Amino acid sequence: MSWYLVAVVMFAGSIVPDFKINTAVKFHNEISCMEYVDLYEEQLRGGLNRAFSTIESSELICVDQKTAERMQGEMIRRTK
């Protein structure tokens, strides 16, 4: 099963978290994903803040493919 890196972010003025799923990087297991986060956390957070300047807070998590698909479906439902 594939694992993905997800940023759970809160934007200024919002009460609902948003999910930024990094589909450019895929992992074979949760451990390799968490090791990647540990190694590159500062750069990942810097990139998030550059891309989305109104982020108030963020959390980096690793999720399996099924969870990522559910999160993506939830985001799509919220925009309708």
Chimera marker file (.cmm) of the C-alpha trace (Angstrom):
<marker_set name="trace">
<marker id="1" x="0.000" y="0.000" z="0.000" r="1" g="1" b="0" radius="0.5"/>
<marker id="2" x="1.190" y="3.523" z="-0.745" r="1" g="1" b="0" radius="0.5"/>
<marker id="3" x="1.598" y="6.237" z="1.857" r="1" g="1" b="0" radius="0.5"/>
<marker id="4" x="1.405" y="10.003" z="1.340" r="1" g="1" b="0" radius="0.5"/>
<marker id="5" x="2.605" y="13.074" z="3.162" r="1" g="1" b="0" radius="0.5"/>
<marker id="6" x="-0.268" y="15.366" z="4.129" r="1" g="1" b="0" radius="0.5"/>
<marker id="7" x="-0.193" y="18.839" z="5.620" r="1" g="1" b="0" radius="0.5"/>
<marker id="8" x="-3.202" y="19.600" z="7.788" r="1" g="1" b="0" radius="0.5"/>
<marker id="9" x="-3.359" y="23.388" z="7.723" r="1" g="1" b="0" radius="0.5"/>
<marker id="10" x="-5.415" y="26.095" z="9.338" r="1" g="1" b="0" radius="0.5"/>
<marker id="11" x="-5.741" y="29.320" z="7.416" r="1" g="1" b="0" radius="0.5"/>
<marker id="12" x="-6.291" y="32.720" z="8.988" r="1" g="1" b="0" radius="0.5"/>
<marker id="13" x="-10.006" y="33.335" z="9.464" r="1" g="1" b="0" radius="0.5"/>
<marker id="14" x="-11.014" y="29.684" z="8.958" r="1" g="1" b="0" radius="0.5"/>
<marker id="15" x="-12.393" y="27.267" z="11.529" r="1" g="1" b="0" radius="0.5"/>
<marker id="16" x="-12.123" y="24.202" z="9.263" r="1" g="1" b="0" radius="0.5"/>
<marker id="17" x="-8.767" y="22.529" z="8.587" r="1" g="1" b="0" radius="0.5"/>
<marker id="18" x="-7.625" y="22.086" z="5.005" r="1" g="1" b="0" radius="0.5"/>
<marker id="19" x="-5.604" y="19.160" z="3.688" r="1" g="1" b="0" radius="0.5"/>
<marker id="20" x="-2.670" y="19.565" z="1.330" r="1" g="1" b="0" radius="0.5"/>
<marker id="21" x="-1.822" y="16.111" z="-0.012" r="1" g="1" b="0" radius="0.5"/>
<marker id="22" x="1.660" y="15.866" z="-1.514" r="1" g="1" b="0" radius="0.5"/>
<marker id="23" x="1.166" y="13.478" z="-4.428" r="1" g="1" b="0" radius="0.5"/>
<marker id="24" x="4.644" y="14.176" z="-5.818" r="1" g="1" b="0" radius="0.5"/>
<marker id="25" x="6.211" y="11.964" z="-3.144" r="1" g="1" b="0" radius="0.5"/>
<marker id="26" x="4.906" y="8.458" z="-2.456" r="1" g="1" b="0" radius="0.5"/>
<marker id="27" x="6.188" y="6.085" z="0.223" r="1" g="1" b="0" radius="0.5"/>
<marker id="28" x="6.077" y="2.303" z="0.578" r="1" g="1" b="0" radius="0.5"/>
<marker id="29" x="5.252" y="2.423" z="4.287" r="1" g="1" b="0" radius="0.5"/>
<marker id="30" x="4.495" y="4.770" z="7.162" r="1" g="1" b="0" radius="0.5"/>
<marker id="31" x="7.985" y="4.527" z="8.632" r="1" g="1" b="0" radius="0.5"/>
<marker id="32" x="9.701" y="5.783" z="5.476" r="1" g="1" b="0" radius="0.5"/>
<marker id="33" x="7.216" y="8.655" z="5.299" r="1" g="1" b="0" radius="0.5"/>
<marker id="34" x="7.828" y="9.631" z="8.922" r="1" g="1" b="0" radius="0.5"/>
<marker id="35" x="11.599" y="9.446" z="8.404" r="1" g="1" b="0" radius="0.5"/>
<marker id="36" x="11.226" y="11.790" z="5.419" r="1" g="1" b="0" radius="0.5"/>
<marker id="37" x="9.250" y="14.237" z="7.563" r="1" g="1" b="0" radius="0.5"/>
<marker id="38" x="11.877" y="14.076" z="10.316" r="1" g="1" b="0" radius="0.5"/>
<marker id="39" x="14.661" y="14.727" z="7.816" r="1" g="1" b="0" radius="0.5"/>
<marker id="40" x="12.996" y="17.516" z="5.803" r="1" g="1" b="0" radius="0.5"/>
<marker id="41" x="10.468" y="19.055" z="8.202" r="1" g="1" b="0" radius="0.5"/>
<marker id="42" x="11.992" y="22.540" z="8.161" r="1" g="1" b="0" radius="0.5"/>
<marker id="43" x="12.074" y="22.663" z="4.348" r="1" g="1" b="0" radius="0.5"/>
<marker id="44" x="8.560" y="21.238" z="4.067" r="1" g="1" b="0" radius="0.5"/>
<marker id="45" x="7.129" y="23.843" z="6.437" r="1" g="1" b="0" radius="0.5"/>
<marker id="46" x="9.046" y="26.604" z="4.653" r="1" g="1" b="0" radius="0.5"/>
<marker id="47" x="7.600" y="25.499" z="1.321" r="1" g="1" b="0" radius="0.5"/>
<marker id="48" x="4.083" y="25.439" z="2.754" r="1" g="1" b="0" radius="0.5"/>
<marker id="49" x="4.460" y="28.949" z="4.142" r="1" g="1" b="0" radius="0.5"/>
<marker id="50" x="5.826" y="30.258" z="0.839" r="1" g="1" b="0" radius="0.5"/>
<marker id="51" x="3.013" y="28.669" z="-1.166" r="1" g="1" b="0" radius="0.5"/>
<marker id="52" x="0.232" y="29.582" z="1.281" r="1" g="1" b="0" radius="0.5"/>
<marker id="53" x="1.132" y="32.765" z="3.133" r="1" g="1" b="0" radius="0.5"/>
<marker id="54" x="-2.039" y="32.848" z="5.243" r="1" g="1" b="0" radius="0.5"/>
<marker id="55" x="-1.367" y="29.573" z="7.073" r="1" g="1" b="0" radius="0.5"/>
<marker id="56" x="-1.789" y="30.037" z="10.820" r="1" g="1" b="0" radius="0.5"/>
<marker id="57" x="-0.679" y="26.532" z="11.792" r="1" g="1" b="0" radius="0.5"/>
<marker id="58" x="0.151" y="23.211" z="10.182" r="1" g="1" b="0" radius="0.5"/>
<marker id="59" x="0.740" y="19.599" z="11.091" r="1" g="1" b="0" radius="0.5"/>
<marker id="60" x="2.567" y="17.113" z="8.861" r="1" g="1" b="0" radius="0.5"/>
<marker id="61" x="1.138" y="13.597" z="8.915" r="1" g="1" b="0" radius="0.5"/>
<marker id="62" x="1.559" y="10.384" z="6.938" r="1" g="1" b="0" radius="0.5"/>
<marker id="63" x="-1.562" y="8.622" z="5.685" r="1" g="1" b="0" radius="0.5"/>
<marker id="64" x="-2.225" y="5.506" z="3.651" r="1" g="1" b="0" radius="0.5"/>
<marker id="65" x="-3.776" y="5.702" z="0.195" r="1" g="1" b="0" radius="0.5"/>
<marker id="66" x="-7.326" y="4.924" z="1.350" r="1" g="1" b="0" radius="0.5"/>
<marker id="67" x="-7.201" y="7.639" z="4.006" r="1" g="1" b="0" radius="0.5"/>
<marker id="68" x="-5.796" y="10.130" z="1.496" r="1" g="1" b="0" radius="0.5"/>
<marker id="69" x="-8.662" y="9.321" z="-0.888" r="1" g="1" b="0" radius="0.5"/>
<marker id="70" x="-11.226" y="9.879" z="1.898" r="1" g="1" b="0" radius="0.5"/>
<marker id="71" x="-9.583" y="13.187" z="2.810" r="1" g="1" b="0" radius="0.5"/>
<marker id="72" x="-9.634" y="14.263" z="-0.830" r="1" g="1" b="0" radius="0.5"/>
<marker id="73" x="-13.318" y="13.319" z="-1.103" r="1" g="1" b="0" radius="0.5"/>
<marker id="74" x="-14.097" y="15.364" z="1.991" r="1" g="1" b="0" radius="0.5"/>
<marker id="75" x="-12.341" y="18.394" z="0.523" r="1" g="1" b="0" radius="0.5"/>
<marker id="76" x="-14.302" y="18.044" z="-2.718" r="1" g="1" b="0" radius="0.5"/>
<marker id="77" x="-17.619" y="17.807" z="-0.829" r="1" g="1" b="0" radius="0.5"/>
<marker id="78" x="-16.778" y="20.957" z="1.166" r="1" g="1" b="0" radius="0.5"/>
<marker id="79" x="-16.222" y="22.999" z="-2.007" r="1" g="1" b="0" radius="0.5"/>
<marker id="80" x="-19.639" y="22.173" z="-3.453" r="1" g="1" b="0" radius="0.5"/>
<link id1="1" id2="2" r="1" g="1" b="0" radius="0.2"/>
<link id1="2" id2="3" r="1" g="1" b="0" radius="0.2"/>
<link id1="3" id2="4" r="1" g="1" b="0" radius="0.2"/>
<link id1="4" id2="5" r="1" g="1" b="0" radius="0.2"/>
<link id1="5" id2="6" r="1" g="1" b="0" radius="0.2"/>
<link id1="6" id2="7" r="1" g="1" b="0" radius="0.2"/>
<link id1="7" id2="8" r="1" g="1" b="0" radius="0.2"/>
<link id1="8" id2="9" r="1" g="1" b="0" radius="0.2"/>
<link id1="9" id2="10" r="1" g="1" b="0" radius="0.2"/>
<link id1="10" id2="11" r="1" g="1" b="0" radius="0.2"/>
<link id1="11" id2="12" r="1" g="1" b="0" radius="0.2"/>
<link id1="12" id2="13" r="1" g="1" b="0" radius="0.2"/>
<link id1="13" id2="14" r="1" g="1" b="0" radius="0.2"/>
<link id1="14" id2="15" r="1" g="1" b="0" radius="0.2"/>
<link id1="15" id2="16" r="1" g="1" b="0" radius="0.2"/>
<link id1="16" id2="17" r="1" g="1" b="0" radius="0.2"/>
<link id1="17" id2="18" r="1" g="1" b="0" radius="0.2"/>
<link id1="18" id2="19" r="1" g="1" b="0" radius="0.2"/>
<link id1="19" id2="20" r="1" g="1" b="0" radius="0.2"/>
<link id1="20" id2="21" r="1" g="1" b="0" radius="0.2"/>
<link id1="21" id2="22" r="1" g="1" b="0" radius="0.2"/>
<link id1="22" id2="23" r="1" g="1" b="0" radius="0.2"/>
<link id1="23" id2="24" r="1" g="1" b="0" radius="0.2"/>
<link id1="24" id2="25" r="1" g="1" b="0" radius="0.2"/>
<link id1="25" id2="26" r="1" g="1" b="0" radius="0.2"/>
<link id1="26" id2="27" r="1" g="1" b="0" radius="0.2"/>
<link id1="27" id2="28" r="1" g="1" b="0" radius="0.2"/>
<link id1="28" id2="29" r="1" g="1" b="0" radius="0.2"/>
<link id1="29" id2="30" r="1" g="1" b="0" radius="0.2"/>
<link id1="30" id2="31" r="1" g="1" b="0" radius="0.2"/>
<link id1="31" id2="32" r="1" g="1" b="0" radius="0.2"/>
<link id1="32" id2="33" r="1" g="1" b="0" radius="0.2"/>
<link id1="33" id2="34" r="1" g="1" b="0" radius="0.2"/>
<link id1="34" id2="35" r="1" g="1" b="0" radius="0.2"/>
<link id1="35" id2="36" r="1" g="1" b="0" radius="0.2"/>
<link id1="36" id2="37" r="1" g="1" b="0" radius="0.2"/>
<link id1="37" id2="38" r="1" g="1" b="0" radius="0.2"/>
<link id1="38" id2="39" r="1" g="1" b="0" radius="0.2"/>
<link id1="39" id2="40" r="1" g="1" b="0" radius="0.2"/>
<link id1="40" id2="41" r="1" g="1" b="0" radius="0.2"/>
<link id1="41" id2="42" r="1" g="1" b="0" radius="0.2"/>
<link id1="42" id2="43" r="1" g="1" b="0" radius="0.2"/>
<link id1="43" id2="44" r="1" g="1" b="0" radius="0.2"/>
<link id1="44" id2="45" r="1" g="1" b="0" radius="0.2"/>
<link id1="45" id2="46" r="1" g="1" b="0" radius="0.2"/>
<link id1="46" id2="47" r="1" g="1" b="0" radius="0.2"/>
<link id1="47" id2="48" r="1" g="1" b="0" radius="0.2"/>
<link id1="48" id2="49" r="1" g="1" b="0" radius="0.2"/>
<link id1="49" id2="50" r="1" g="1" b="0" radius="0.2"/>
<link id1="50" id2="51" r="1" g="1" b="0" radius="0.2"/>
<link id1="51" id2="52" r="1" g="1" b="0" radius="0.2"/>
<link id1="52" id2="53" r="1" g="1" b="0" radius="0.2"/>
<link id1="53" id2="54" r="1" g="1" b="0" radius="0.2"/>
<link id1="54" id2="55" r="1" g="1" b="0" radius="0.2"/>
<link id1="55" id2="56" r="1" g="1" b="0" radius="0.2"/>
<link id1="56" id2="57" r="1" g="1" b="0" radius="0.2"/>
<link id1="57" id2="58" r="1" g="1" b="0" radius="0.2"/>
<link id1="58" id2="59" r="1" g="1" b="0" radius="0.2"/>
<link id1="59" id2="60" r="1" g="1" b="0" radius="0.2"/>
<link id1="60" id2="61" r="1" g="1" b="0" radius="0.2"/>
<link id1="61" id2="62" r="1" g="1" b="0" radius="0.2"/>
<link id1="62" id2="63" r="1" g="1" b="0" radius="0.2"/>
<link id1="63" id2="64" r="1" g="1" b="0" radius="0.2"/>
<link id1="64" id2="65" r="1" g="1" b="0" radius="0.2"/>
<link id1="65" id2="66" r="1" g="1" b="0" radius="0.2"/>
<link id1="66" id2="67" r="1" g="1" b="0" radius="0.2"/>
<link id1="67" id2="68" r="1" g="1" b="0" radius="0.2"/>
<link id1="68" id2="69" r="1" g="1" b="0" radius="0.2"/>
<link id1="69" id2="70" r="1" g="1" b="0" radius="0.2"/>
<link id1="70" id2="71" r="1" g="1" b="0" radius="0.2"/>
<link id1="71" id2="72" r="1" g="1" b="0" radius="0.2"/>
<link id1="72" id2="73" r="1" g="1" b="0" radius="0.2"/>
<link id1="73" id2="74" r="1" g="1" b="0" radius="0.2"/>
<link id1="74" id2="75" r="1" g="1" b="0" radius="0.2"/>
<link id1="75" id2="76" r="1" g="1" b="0" radius="0.2"/>
<link id1="76" id2="77" r="1" g="1" b="0" radius="0.2"/>
<link id1="77" id2="78" r="1" g="1" b="0" radius="0.2"/>
<link id1="78" id2="79" r="1" g="1" b="0" radius="0.2"/>
<link id1="79" id2="80" r="1" g="1" b="0" radius="0.2"/>
</marker_set>
